[in-house]
Amino acid sequence: MLSVFAGGWATSFTTIGCASVAEAYQGDFQAKMFAYISICRTLSPLLGPFLGGYILAFYEWKATFILVFVLVGVALLGM
């Protein structure tokens, strides 16, 4: 159940980010910001398994959950 909540939470950042850019910026700068968001959405599924495999090669599986916890904390501080 917690993973479903975490997945919903993670996707909300993309939705909120796109809505914020649409409201705050106009023209070429808005297009540039949407391009950055698209790059992040494209690279995340590619880098996630790579980073997870790298962590598992050197640490126990629990380290991946610690990393997620730290990244969520950083994201919440950014909000």
Secondary structure, 3 states (H helix, E strand, C coil): CHHHHHHHHHHHHHHHHHHHHHHHCCHHHHHHHHHHHHHHHHHHHHHHHHHHHHHHHHCCCHHHHHHHHHHHHHHHHHC
